[in-house]
Structures are given as C-alpha cells and as structure tokens.
Amino acid sequence: MTSITLSVPEISCDHCKNSIEGAVGELAGVDNVEVIVEARTVDVSFDSPTDVDAVVAAIESQGYEVAAS
Ligand SMILES: [Cu+2]
C-alpha cells in the first residue's frame, strides 16, 4: 500500500471534494481517498494497478491541477 498527499491549490469547497474523491475513488486499487478542503490537499492510499500518475490524471480529469511537490 502506498500513501501520498497531493497539493491541489484550486480546491475551495465541498463540490471540489466530492468531484475529486469520486474520480479518484473509481480507480481500481484505491483503498482510501480524502480531500481536506482547508488544506487543499488530497490524501490517497492505493495499491497496484493504480500509481501516482493515474491518481494525478483522475484529479486533472475533473479540471484541477496538481501542484508539483
Ligand atoms: Cu469547489
């Protein structure tokens, strides 16, 4: 299991939270995803076949940009 925290500066409300949690949560292998609105972060725990690139792509598919870490 891999756990990562991604910074997504455009997160601003529960709509953002629901969009991102929905998209990332659909990926096979994702164990847990939680958007912290106040911190503008996305915590994700996942196993194969999902990888960091797939998580980033899912977030970007909702119209958000992931900040370089
Ligand atoms: Cu929002």
N, CA, C, O and the ligand as a Tripos MOL2 file, in Angstrom:
@<TRIPOS>MOLECULE
protein
  277   275    70     0     0
PROTEIN
NO_CHARGES

@<TRIPOS>ATOM
      1 N           0.8490   -1.2020    0.0000 N.3       1 MET1
      2 CA          0.0000    0.0000    0.0000 C.3       1 MET1
      3 C           0.8800    1.2450    0.0000 C.2       1 MET1
      4 O           1.8070    1.3670    0.8010 O.2       1 MET1
      5 N           0.5770    2.1570   -0.9020 N.am      2 THR2
      6 CA          1.2860    3.4280   -0.9730 C.3       2 THR2
      7 C           0.3470    4.5420   -0.5330 C.2       2 THR2
      8 O          -0.8110    4.5830   -0.9460 O.2       2 THR2
      9 N           0.8450    5.4390    0.2990 N.am      3 SER3
     10 CA          0.0500    6.5950    0.7250 C.3       3 SER3
     11 C           0.7620    7.8680    0.3040 C.2       3 SER3
     12 O           1.9520    8.0520    0.5580 O.2       3 SER3
     13 N           0.0070    8.7410   -0.3450 N.am      4 ILE4
     14 CA          0.5810   10.0100   -0.8020 C.3       4 ILE4
     15 C          -0.3480   11.1580   -0.4400 C.2       4 ILE4
     16 O          -1.5450   10.9630   -0.2270 O.2       4 ILE4
     17 N           0.2100   12.3360   -0.3740 N.am      5 THR5
     18 CA         -0.5780   13.5590   -0.2220 C.3       5 THR5
     19 C          -0.2170   14.4820   -1.3730 C.2       5 THR5
     20 O           0.9460   14.8380   -1.5640 O.2       5 THR5
     21 N          -1.2260   14.8590   -2.1310 N.am      6 LEU6
     22 CA         -1.0200   15.7620   -3.2560 C.3       6 LEU6
     23 C          -1.5970   17.1280   -2.9260 C.2       6 LEU6
     24 O          -2.6400   17.2400   -2.2810 O.2       6 LEU6
     25 N          -0.9060   18.1610   -3.3770 N.am      7 SER7
     26 CA         -1.3740   19.5270   -3.1890 C.3       7 SER7
     27 C          -2.1470   19.9760   -4.4250 C.2       7 SER7
     28 O          -1.6310   19.9400   -5.5420 O.2       7 SER7
     29 N          -3.3960   20.4010   -4.2070 N.am      8 VAL8
     30 CA         -4.2430   20.8650   -5.3080 C.3       8 VAL8
     31 C          -4.7930   22.2380   -4.9210 C.2       8 VAL8
     32 O          -5.8390   22.3330   -4.2800 O.2       8 VAL8
     33 N          -4.0860   23.2990   -5.3130 N.am      9 PRO9
     34 CA         -4.4080   24.6400   -4.8220 C.3       9 PRO9
     35 C          -5.8120   25.1320   -5.1810 C.2       9 PRO9
     36 O          -6.3530   26.0060   -4.5040 O.2       9 PRO9
     37 N          -6.4030   24.5740   -6.2420 N.am     10 GLU10
     38 CA         -7.7120   25.0830   -6.6750 C.3      10 GLU10
     39 C          -8.8750   24.5260   -5.8510 C.2      10 GLU10
     40 O         -10.0140   24.9520   -6.0410 O.2      10 GLU10
     41 N          -8.6180   23.5980   -4.9560 N.am     11 ILE11
     42 CA         -9.6970   23.0740   -4.1100 C.3      11 ILE11
     43 C         -10.2300   24.1980   -3.2300 C.2      11 ILE11
     44 O          -9.4640   24.8790   -2.5480 O.2      11 ILE11
     45 N         -11.5530   24.3880   -3.2510 N.am     12 SER12
     46 CA        -12.1080   25.5040   -2.4820 C.3      12 SER12
     47 C         -13.3880   25.1700   -1.7320 C.2      12 SER12
     48 O         -13.8050   25.9410   -0.8680 O.2      12 SER12
     49 N         -14.0240   24.0410   -2.0360 N.am     13 CYS13
     50 CA        -15.3190   23.7860   -1.4020 C.3      13 CYS13
     51 C         -15.6720   22.2980   -1.4710 C.2      13 CYS13
     52 O         -14.8990   21.4870   -1.9800 O.2      13 CYS13
     53 N         -16.8520   21.9580   -0.9500 N.am     14 ASP14
     54 CA        -17.2750   20.5630   -0.9220 C.3      14 ASP14
     55 C         -17.5340   20.0050   -2.3170 C.2      14 ASP14
     56 O         -17.4420   18.7960   -2.5310 O.2      14 ASP14
     57 N         -17.8580   20.8780   -3.2620 N.am     15 HIS15
     58 CA        -18.0180   20.3960   -4.6350 C.3      15 HIS15
     59 C         -16.6920   19.8460   -5.1450 C.2      15 HIS15
     60 O         -16.6480   18.7730   -5.7460 O.2      15 HIS15
     61 N         -15.6330   20.5730   -4.9080 N.am     16 CYS16
     62 CA        -14.3020   20.0990   -5.3170 C.3      16 CYS16
     63 C         -14.0060   18.7660   -4.6460 C.2      16 CYS16
     64 O         -13.5410   17.8200   -5.2800 O.2      16 CYS16
     65 N         -14.2840   18.7140   -3.3560 N.am     17 LYS17
     66 CA        -14.0320   17.4960   -2.5690 C.3      17 LYS17
     67 C         -14.7690   16.3060   -3.1790 C.2      17 LYS17
     68 O         -14.1810   15.2450   -3.3900 O.2      17 LYS17
     69 N         -16.0580   16.4890   -3.4620 N.am     18 ASN18
     70 CA        -16.8520   15.3860   -3.9920 C.3      18 ASN18
     71 C         -16.3800   14.9670   -5.3770 C.2      18 ASN18
     72 O         -16.3320   13.7740   -5.6770 O.2      18 ASN18
     73 N         -16.0310   15.9370   -6.2280 N.am     19 SER19
     74 CA        -15.5780   15.6250   -7.5940 C.3      19 SER19
     75 C         -14.3080   14.8070   -7.5650 C.2      19 SER19
     76 O         -14.1870   13.7950   -8.2560 O.2      19 SER19
     77 N         -13.3610   15.2560   -6.7570 N.am     20 ILE20
     78 CA        -12.0500   14.5890   -6.7270 C.3      20 ILE20
     79 C         -12.1560   13.2420   -6.0330 C.2      20 ILE20
     80 O         -11.6020   12.2530   -6.5130 O.2      20 ILE20
     81 N         -12.8600   13.1900   -4.9130 N.am     21 GLU21
     82 CA        -12.9970   11.9020   -4.2160 C.3      21 GLU21
     83 C         -13.7290   10.8980   -5.0930 C.2      21 GLU21
     84 O         -13.4130    9.7090   -5.0640 O.2      21 GLU21
     85 N         -14.7010   11.3580   -5.8720 N.am     22 GLY22
     86 CA        -15.4420   10.4670   -6.7570 C.3      22 GLY22
     87 C         -14.5530    9.8950   -7.8490 C.2      22 GLY22
     88 O         -14.5480    8.6900   -8.1000 O.2      22 GLY22
     89 N         -13.7960   10.7840   -8.4970 N.am     23 ALA23
     90 CA        -12.9620   10.3460   -9.6290 C.3      23 ALA23
     91 C         -11.8340    9.4450   -9.1680 C.2      23 ALA23
     92 O         -11.5800    8.4070   -9.7810 O.2      23 ALA23
     93 N         -11.1540    9.8250   -8.0980 N.am     24 VAL24
     94 CA        -10.0340    9.0160   -7.6160 C.3      24 VAL24
     95 C         -10.5490    7.7020   -7.0360 C.2      24 VAL24
     96 O          -9.9280    6.6530   -7.2060 O.2      24 VAL24
     97 N         -11.6820    7.7680   -6.3550 N.am     25 GLY25
     98 CA        -12.2480    6.5760   -5.7260 C.3      25 GLY25
     99 C         -12.6520    5.5080   -6.7220 C.2      25 GLY25
    100 O         -12.7550    4.3340   -6.3640 O.2      25 GLY25
    101 N         -12.8830    5.9010   -7.9790 N.am     26 GLU26
    102 CA        -13.2710    4.9370   -9.0080 C.3      26 GLU26
    103 C         -12.0950    4.1180   -9.5230 C.2      26 GLU26
    104 O         -12.2940    3.0790  -10.1520 O.2      26 GLU26
    105 N         -10.8750    4.5720   -9.2650 N.am     27 LEU27
    106 CA         -9.7100    3.8590   -9.7800 C.3      27 LEU27
    107 C          -9.5600    2.5150   -9.0700 C.2      27 LEU27
    108 O          -9.6730    2.4250   -7.8470 O.2      27 LEU27
    109 N          -9.3040    1.4770   -9.8620 N.am     28 ALA28
    110 CA         -9.0610    0.1600   -9.2760 C.3      28 ALA28
    111 C          -7.7960    0.2250   -8.4240 C.2      28 ALA28
    112 O          -6.7790    0.7730   -8.8490 O.2      28 ALA28
    113 N          -7.8670   -0.3280   -7.2390 N.am     29 GLY29
    114 CA         -6.6880   -0.3690   -6.3810 C.3      29 GLY29
    115 C          -6.6290    0.7520   -5.3640 C.2      29 GLY29
    116 O          -5.7820    0.7320   -4.4710 O.2      29 GLY29
    117 N          -7.5270    1.7450   -5.4840 N.am     30 VAL30
    118 CA         -7.5360    2.8260   -4.4960 C.3      30 VAL30
    119 C          -8.2490    2.3410   -3.2390 C.2      30 VAL30
    120 O          -9.4000    1.9080   -3.2860 O.2      30 VAL30
    121 N          -7.5390    2.4220   -2.1150 N.am     31 ASP31
    122 CA         -8.0940    1.9580   -0.8490 C.3      31 ASP31
    123 C          -8.8440    3.0830   -0.1560 C.2      31 ASP31
    124 O          -9.9150    2.8660    0.4090 O.2      31 ASP31
    125 N          -8.2850    4.2790   -0.1990 N.am     32 ASN32
    126 CA         -8.9060    5.3990    0.5020 C.3      32 ASN32
    127 C          -8.5060    6.7050   -0.1660 C.2      32 ASN32
    128 O          -7.3630    6.8660   -0.5930 O.2      32 ASN32
    129 N          -9.4390    7.6270   -0.2540 N.am     33 VAL33
    130 CA         -9.1270    8.9720   -0.7610 C.3      33 VAL33
    131 C          -9.8850    9.9800    0.0860 C.2      33 VAL33
    132 O         -11.0830    9.8390    0.3280 O.2      33 VAL33
    133 N          -9.1620   11.0010    0.5310 N.am     34 GLU34
    134 CA         -9.8090   12.0430    1.3250 C.3      34 GLU34
    135 C          -9.2530   13.4000    0.9240 C.2      34 GLU34
    136 O          -8.0450   13.6370    0.9600 O.2      34 GLU34
    137 N         -10.1620   14.2790    0.5430 N.am     35 VAL35
    138 CA         -9.7960   15.6660    0.2510 C.3      35 VAL35
    139 C          -9.9690   16.4900    1.5240 C.2      35 VAL35
    140 O         -11.0300   16.4730    2.1480 O.2      35 VAL35
    141 N          -8.9250   17.2050    1.8940 N.am     36 ILE36
    142 CA         -9.0090   18.1390    3.0130 C.3      36 ILE36
    143 C          -9.1610   19.5370    2.4120 C.2      36 ILE36
    144 O          -8.1940   20.1200    1.9220 O.2      36 ILE36
    145 N         -10.3700   20.0600    2.4550 N.am     37 VAL37
    146 CA        -10.6540   21.3310    1.7700 C.3      37 VAL37
    147 C          -9.7940   22.4550    2.3440 C.2      37 VAL37
    148 O          -9.2080   23.2340    1.5920 O.2      37 VAL37
    149 N          -9.7160   22.5410    3.6660 N.am     38 GLU38
    150 CA         -8.9890   23.6410    4.2930 C.3      38 GLU38
    151 C          -7.5090   23.6420    3.8990 C.2      38 GLU38
    152 O          -6.9040   24.6990    3.7210 O.2      38 GLU38
    153 N          -6.9420   22.4510    3.7680 N.am     39 ALA39
    154 CA         -5.5160   22.3400    3.4520 C.3      39 ALA39
    155 C          -5.2670   22.3000    1.9400 C.2      39 ALA39
    156 O          -4.1290   22.4190    1.4870 O.2      39 ALA39
    157 N          -6.3350   22.1320    1.1780 N.am     40 ARG40
    158 CA         -6.2270   21.9790   -0.2860 C.3      40 ARG40
    159 C          -5.3020   20.8130   -0.6430 C.2      40 ARG40
    160 O          -4.4240   20.9290   -1.4990 O.2      40 ARG40
    161 N          -5.5210   19.7080    0.0260 N.am     41 THR41
    162 CA         -4.7290   18.5120   -0.2350 C.3      41 THR41
    163 C          -5.6290   17.3130   -0.4920 C.2      41 THR41
    164 O          -6.8040   17.2940   -0.1260 O.2      41 THR41
    165 N          -5.0310   16.3080   -1.1410 N.am     42 VAL42
    166 CA         -5.7080   15.0400   -1.4010 C.3      42 VAL42
    167 C          -4.8310   13.9300   -0.8420 C.2      42 VAL42
    168 O          -3.7100   13.7250   -1.3070 O.2      42 VAL42
    169 N          -5.3380   13.2170    0.1500 N.am     43 ASP43
    170 CA         -4.6400   12.0620    0.7080 C.3      43 ASP43
    171 C          -5.1750   10.8220    0.0010 C.2      43 ASP43
    172 O          -6.3860   10.6100   -0.0620 O.2      43 ASP43
    173 N          -4.2790   10.0140   -0.5230 N.am     44 VAL44
    174 CA         -4.6960    8.8130   -1.2460 C.3      44 VAL44
    175 C          -3.8590    7.6210   -0.8140 C.2      44 VAL44
    176 O          -2.6350    7.7160   -0.7180 O.2      44 VAL44
    177 N          -4.5120    6.5080   -0.5550 N.am     45 SER45
    178 CA         -3.8330    5.2360   -0.3150 C.3      45 SER45
    179 C          -4.2430    4.2830   -1.4230 C.2      45 SER45
    180 O          -5.4280    4.1430   -1.7260 O.2      45 SER45
    181 N          -3.2650    3.6300   -2.0250 N.am     46 PHE46
    182 CA         -3.5970    2.7780   -3.1700 C.3      46 PHE46
    183 C          -2.5930    1.6420   -3.3260 C.2      46 PHE46
    184 O          -1.4760    1.6710   -2.8100 O.2      46 PHE46
    185 N          -3.0560    0.6430   -4.0660 N.am     47 ASP47
    186 CA         -2.2160   -0.4810   -4.4650 C.3      47 ASP47
    187 C          -2.2740   -0.5920   -5.9790 C.2      47 ASP47
    188 O          -3.0650    0.0900   -6.6310 O.2      47 ASP47
    189 N          -1.4270   -1.4610   -6.5350 N.am     48 SER48
    190 CA         -1.4780   -1.7870   -7.9520 C.3      48 SER48
    191 C          -2.9140   -2.1850   -8.3150 C.2      48 SER48
    192 O          -3.5800   -2.8260   -7.5010 O.2      48 SER48
    193 N          -3.4140   -1.8320   -9.5010 N.am     49 PRO49
    194 CA         -2.6960   -1.2490  -10.6430 C.3      49 PRO49
    195 C          -2.6360    0.2830  -10.6420 C.2      49 PRO49
    196 O          -2.0870    0.8760  -11.5700 O.2      49 PRO49
    197 N          -3.1820    0.9170   -9.6320 N.am     50 THR50
    198 CA         -3.1180    2.3790   -9.6110 C.3      50 THR50
    199 C          -1.7170    2.8480   -9.2110 C.2      50 THR50
    200 O          -1.0690    2.2480   -8.3530 O.2      50 THR50
    201 N          -1.2660    3.9260   -9.8440 N.am     51 ASP51
    202 CA          0.0010    4.5430   -9.4540 C.3      51 ASP51
    203 C          -0.2140    6.0590   -9.3420 C.2      51 ASP51
    204 O          -1.3140    6.5610   -9.5730 O.2      51 ASP51
    205 N           0.8390    6.7620   -8.9890 N.am     52 VAL52
    206 CA          0.7000    8.2020   -8.7770 C.3      52 VAL52
    207 C           0.1940    8.8990  -10.0390 C.2      52 VAL52
    208 O          -0.6540    9.7880   -9.9690 O.2      52 VAL52
    209 N           0.7160    8.4900  -11.1800 N.am     53 ASP53
    210 CA          0.2920    9.1240  -12.4310 C.3      53 ASP53
    211 C          -1.2100    8.9580  -12.6640 C.2      53 ASP53
    212 O          -1.8710    9.8760  -13.1490 O.2      53 ASP53
    213 N          -1.7430    7.7940  -12.3180 N.am     54 ALA54
    214 CA         -3.1730    7.5490  -12.5140 C.3      54 ALA54
    215 C          -3.9970    8.4240  -11.5780 C.2      54 ALA54
    216 O          -5.0580    8.9170  -11.9610 O.2      54 ALA54
    217 N          -3.5150    8.6200  -10.3570 N.am     55 VAL55
    218 CA         -4.2260    9.4830   -9.4000 C.3      55 VAL55
    219 C          -4.2200   10.9220   -9.8990 C.2      55 VAL55
    220 O          -5.2460   11.6030   -9.8790 O.2      55 VAL55
    221 N          -3.0480   11.3790  -10.3500 N.am     56 VAL56
    222 CA         -2.9440   12.7510  -10.8700 C.3      56 VAL56
    223 C          -3.8700   12.9240  -12.0740 C.2      56 VAL56
    224 O          -4.5490   13.9440  -12.1950 O.2      56 VAL56
    225 N          -3.8980   11.9350  -12.9580 N.am     57 ALA57
    226 CA         -4.7370   12.0220  -14.1520 C.3      57 ALA57
    227 C          -6.2160   12.1040  -13.7740 C.2      57 ALA57
    228 O          -6.9810   12.8360  -14.4010 O.2      57 ALA57
    229 N          -6.6160   11.3480  -12.7430 N.am     58 ALA58
    230 CA         -8.0130   11.3710  -12.3160 C.3      58 ALA58
    231 C          -8.3880   12.7480  -11.7700 C.2      58 ALA58
    232 O          -9.4840   13.2470  -12.0220 O.2      58 ALA58
    233 N          -7.4740   13.3510  -11.0250 N.am     59 ILE59
    234 CA         -7.7270   14.6950  -10.4850 C.3      59 ILE59
    235 C          -7.8070   15.7030  -11.6270 C.2      59 ILE59
    236 O          -8.6880   16.5630  -11.6510 O.2      59 ILE59
    237 N          -6.8820   15.5880  -12.5670 N.am     60 GLU60
    238 CA         -6.8720   16.5250  -13.6960 C.3      60 GLU60
    239 C          -8.1000   16.3560  -14.5730 C.2      60 GLU60
    240 O          -8.5540   17.3130  -15.2000 O.2      60 GLU60
    241 N          -8.6440   15.1380  -14.6200 N.am     61 SER61
    242 CA         -9.8460   14.9040  -15.4290 C.3      61 SER61
    243 C         -11.0380   15.6820  -14.8970 C.2      61 SER61
    244 O         -12.0120   15.9000  -15.6170 O.2      61 SER61
    245 N         -10.9650   16.0970  -13.6480 N.am     62 GLN62
    246 CA        -12.0410   16.8940  -13.0370 C.3      62 GLN62
    247 C         -11.7780   18.3950  -13.1700 C.2      62 GLN62
    248 O         -12.5600   19.2160  -12.6910 O.2      62 GLN62
    249 N         -10.6810   18.7390  -13.8190 N.am     63 GLY63
    250 CA        -10.4030   20.1450  -14.0800 C.3      63 GLY63
    251 C          -9.4760   20.8240  -13.0940 C.2      63 GLY63
    252 O          -9.3580   22.0490  -13.0820 O.2      63 GLY63
    253 N          -8.8170   20.0230  -12.2620 N.am     64 TYR64
    254 CA         -7.9070   20.5840  -11.2500 C.3      64 TYR64
    255 C          -6.4610   20.2740  -11.6180 C.2      64 TYR64
    256 O          -6.1600   19.2540  -12.2380 O.2      64 TYR64
    257 N          -5.5900   21.1710  -11.2240 N.am     65 GLU65
    258 CA         -4.1780   20.9790  -11.4720 C.3      65 GLU65
    259 C          -3.4920   20.5580  -10.1700 C.2      65 GLU65
    260 O          -3.7370   21.1370   -9.1120 O.2      65 GLU65
    261 N          -2.6450   19.5590  -10.2630 N.am     66 VAL66
    262 CA         -1.8890   19.1110   -9.1040 C.3      66 VAL66
    263 C          -0.5770   19.8750   -9.0560 C.2      66 VAL66
    264 O           0.1720   19.8930  -10.0340 O.2      66 VAL66
    265 N          -0.2950   20.5070   -7.9190 N.am     67 ALA67
    266 CA          0.9360   21.2780   -7.7830 C.3      67 ALA67
    267 C           2.1280   20.3470   -7.7300 C.2      67 ALA67
    268 O           2.0570   19.2690   -7.1390 O.2      67 ALA67
    269 N           3.2180   20.7580   -8.3430 N.am     68 ALA68
    270 CA          4.4510   19.9810   -8.2540 C.3      68 ALA68
    271 C           4.9100   19.9410   -6.7990 C.2      68 ALA68
    272 O           4.8340   20.9410   -6.0860 O.2      68 ALA68
    273 N           5.3800   18.7910   -6.3750 N.am     69 SER69
    274 CA          5.7860   18.6680   -4.9710 C.3      69 SER69
    275 C           7.2950   18.6660   -4.8590 C.2      69 SER69
    276 O           7.8320   18.5710   -3.7550 O.2      69 SER69
    277 CU        -15.1910   23.7880   -5.0750 Cu       70 CU70
@<TRIPOS>BOND
     1     1     2 1
     2     2     3 1
     3     3     4 2
     4     3     5 am
     5     5     6 1
     6     6     7 1
     7     7     8 2
     8     7     9 am
     9     9    10 1
    10    10    11 1
    11    11    12 2
    12    11    13 am
    13    13    14 1
    14    14    15 1
    15    15    16 2
    16    15    17 am
    17    17    18 1
    18    18    19 1
    19    19    20 2
    20    19    21 am
    21    21    22 1
    22    22    23 1
    23    23    24 2
    24    23    25 am
    25    25    26 1
    26    26    27 1
    27    27    28 2
    28    27    29 am
    29    29    30 1
    30    30    31 1
    31    31    32 2
    32    31    33 am
    33    33    34 1
    34    34    35 1
    35    35    36 2
    36    35    37 am
    37    37    38 1
    38    38    39 1
    39    39    40 2
    40    39    41 am
    41    41    42 1
    42    42    43 1
    43    43    44 2
    44    43    45 am
    45    45    46 1
    46    46    47 1
    47    47    48 2
    48    47    49 am
    49    49    50 1
    50    50    51 1
    51    51    52 2
    52    51    53 am
    53    53    54 1
    54    54    55 1
    55    55    56 2
    56    55    57 am
    57    57    58 1
    58    58    59 1
    59    59    60 2
    60    59    61 am
    61    61    62 1
    62    62    63 1
    63    63    64 2
    64    63    65 am
    65    65    66 1
    66    66    67 1
    67    67    68 2
    68    67    69 am
    69    69    70 1
    70    70    71 1
    71    71    72 2
    72    71    73 am
    73    73    74 1
    74    74    75 1
    75    75    76 2
    76    75    77 am
    77    77    78 1
    78    78    79 1
    79    79    80 2
    80    79    81 am
    81    81    82 1
    82    82    83 1
    83    83    84 2
    84    83    85 am
    85    85    86 1
    86    86    87 1
    87    87    88 2
    88    87    89 am
    89    89    90 1
    90    90    91 1
    91    91    92 2
    92    91    93 am
    93    93    94 1
    94    94    95 1
    95    95    96 2
    96    95    97 am
    97    97    98 1
    98    98    99 1
    99    99   100 2
   100    99   101 am
   101   101   102 1
   102   102   103 1
   103   103   104 2
   104   103   105 am
   105   105   106 1
   106   106   107 1
   107   107   108 2
   108   107   109 am
   109   109   110 1
   110   110   111 1
   111   111   112 2
   112   111   113 am
   113   113   114 1
   114   114   115 1
   115   115   116 2
   116   115   117 am
   117   117   118 1
   118   118   119 1
   119   119   120 2
   120   119   121 am
   121   121   122 1
   122   122   123 1
   123   123   124 2
   124   123   125 am
   125   125   126 1
   126   126   127 1
   127   127   128 2
   128   127   129 am
   129   129   130 1
   130   130   131 1
   131   131   132 2
   132   131   133 am
   133   133   134 1
   134   134   135 1
   135   135   136 2
   136   135   137 am
   137   137   138 1
   138   138   139 1
   139   139   140 2
   140   139   141 am
   141   141   142 1
   142   142   143 1
   143   143   144 2
   144   143   145 am
   145   145   146 1
   146   146   147 1
   147   147   148 2
   148   147   149 am
   149   149   150 1
   150   150   151 1
   151   151   152 2
   152   151   153 am
   153   153   154 1
   154   154   155 1
   155   155   156 2
   156   155   157 am
   157   157   158 1
   158   158   159 1
   159   159   160 2
   160   159   161 am
   161   161   162 1
   162   162   163 1
   163   163   164 2
   164   163   165 am
   165   165   166 1
   166   166   167 1
   167   167   168 2
   168   167   169 am
   169   169   170 1
   170   170   171 1
   171   171   172 2
   172   171   173 am
   173   173   174 1
   174   174   175 1
   175   175   176 2
   176   175   177 am
   177   177   178 1
   178   178   179 1
   179   179   180 2
   180   179   181 am
   181   181   182 1
   182   182   183 1
   183   183   184 2
   184   183   185 am
   185   185   186 1
   186   186   187 1
   187   187   188 2
   188   187   189 am
   189   189   190 1
   190   190   191 1
   191   191   192 2
   192   191   193 am
   193   193   194 1
   194   194   195 1
   195   195   196 2
   196   195   197 am
   197   197   198 1
   198   198   199 1
   199   199   200 2
   200   199   201 am
   201   201   202 1
   202   202   203 1
   203   203   204 2
   204   203   205 am
   205   205   206 1
   206   206   207 1
   207   207   208 2
   208   207   209 am
   209   209   210 1
   210   210   211 1
   211   211   212 2
   212   211   213 am
   213   213   214 1
   214   214   215 1
   215   215   216 2
   216   215   217 am
   217   217   218 1
   218   218   219 1
   219   219   220 2
   220   219   221 am
   221   221   222 1
   222   222   223 1
   223   223   224 2
   224   223   225 am
   225   225   226 1
   226   226   227 1
   227   227   228 2
   228   227   229 am
   229   229   230 1
   230   230   231 1
   231   231   232 2
   232   231   233 am
   233   233   234 1
   234   234   235 1
   235   235   236 2
   236   235   237 am
   237   237   238 1
   238   238   239 1
   239   239   240 2
   240   239   241 am
   241   241   242 1
   242   242   243 1
   243   243   244 2
   244   243   245 am
   245   245   246 1
   246   246   247 1
   247   247   248 2
   248   247   249 am
   249   249   250 1
   250   250   251 1
   251   251   252 2
   252   251   253 am
   253   253   254 1
   254   254   255 1
   255   255   256 2
   256   255   257 am
   257   257   258 1
   258   258   259 1
   259   259   260 2
   260   259   261 am
   261   261   262 1
   262   262   263 1
   263   263   264 2
   264   263   265 am
   265   265   266 1
   266   266   267 1
   267   267   268 2
   268   267   269 am
   269   269   270 1
   270   270   271 1
   271   271   272 2
   272   271   273 am
   273   273   274 1
   274   274   275 1
   275   275   276 2
@<TRIPOS>SUBSTRUCTURE
     1 MET1         2 RESIDUE 1 A MET
     2 THR2         6 RESIDUE 1 A THR
     3 SER3        10 RESIDUE 1 A SER
     4 ILE4        14 RESIDUE 1 A ILE
     5 THR5        18 RESIDUE 1 A THR
     6 LEU6        22 RESIDUE 1 A LEU
     7 SER7        26 RESIDUE 1 A SER
     8 VAL8        30 RESIDUE 1 A VAL
     9 PRO9        34 RESIDUE 1 A PRO
    10 GLU10       38 RESIDUE 1 A GLU
    11 ILE11       42 RESIDUE 1 A ILE
    12 SER12       46 RESIDUE 1 A SER
    13 CYS13       50 RESIDUE 1 A CYS
    14 ASP14       54 RESIDUE 1 A ASP
    15 HIS15       58 RESIDUE 1 A HIS
    16 CYS16       62 RESIDUE 1 A CYS
    17 LYS17       66 RESIDUE 1 A LYS
    18 ASN18       70 RESIDUE 1 A ASN
    19 SER19       74 RESIDUE 1 A SER
    20 ILE20       78 RESIDUE 1 A ILE
    21 GLU21       82 RESIDUE 1 A GLU
    22 GLY22       86 RESIDUE 1 A GLY
    23 ALA23       90 RESIDUE 1 A ALA
    24 VAL24       94 RESIDUE 1 A VAL
    25 GLY25       98 RESIDUE 1 A GLY
    26 GLU26      102 RESIDUE 1 A GLU
    27 LEU27      106 RESIDUE 1 A LEU
    28 ALA28      110 RESIDUE 1 A ALA
    29 GLY29      114 RESIDUE 1 A GLY
    30 VAL30      118 RESIDUE 1 A VAL
    31 ASP31      122 RESIDUE 1 A ASP
    32 ASN32      126 RESIDUE 1 A ASN
    33 VAL33      130 RESIDUE 1 A VAL
    34 GLU34      134 RESIDUE 1 A GLU
    35 VAL35      138 RESIDUE 1 A VAL
    36 ILE36      142 RESIDUE 1 A ILE
    37 VAL37      146 RESIDUE 1 A VAL
    38 GLU38      150 RESIDUE 1 A GLU
    39 ALA39      154 RESIDUE 1 A ALA
    40 ARG40      158 RESIDUE 1 A ARG
    41 THR41      162 RESIDUE 1 A THR
    42 VAL42      166 RESIDUE 1 A VAL
    43 ASP43      170 RESIDUE 1 A ASP
    44 VAL44      174 RESIDUE 1 A VAL
    45 SER45      178 RESIDUE 1 A SER
    46 PHE46      182 RESIDUE 1 A PHE
    47 ASP47      186 RESIDUE 1 A ASP
    48 SER48      190 RESIDUE 1 A SER
    49 PRO49      194 RESIDUE 1 A PRO
    50 THR50      198 RESIDUE 1 A THR
    51 ASP51      202 RESIDUE 1 A ASP
    52 VAL52      206 RESIDUE 1 A VAL
    53 ASP53      210 RESIDUE 1 A ASP
    54 ALA54      214 RESIDUE 1 A ALA
    55 VAL55      218 RESIDUE 1 A VAL
    56 VAL56      222 RESIDUE 1 A VAL
    57 ALA57      226 RESIDUE 1 A ALA
    58 ALA58      230 RESIDUE 1 A ALA
    59 ILE59      234 RESIDUE 1 A ILE
    60 GLU60      238 RESIDUE 1 A GLU
    61 SER61      242 RESIDUE 1 A SER
    62 GLN62      246 RESIDUE 1 A GLN
    63 GLY63      250 RESIDUE 1 A GLY
    64 TYR64      254 RESIDUE 1 A TYR
    65 GLU65      258 RESIDUE 1 A GLU
    66 VAL66      262 RESIDUE 1 A VAL
    67 ALA67      266 RESIDUE 1 A ALA
    68 ALA68      270 RESIDUE 1 A ALA
    69 SER69      274 RESIDUE 1 A SER
    70 CU70       277 GROUP 0 **** ****
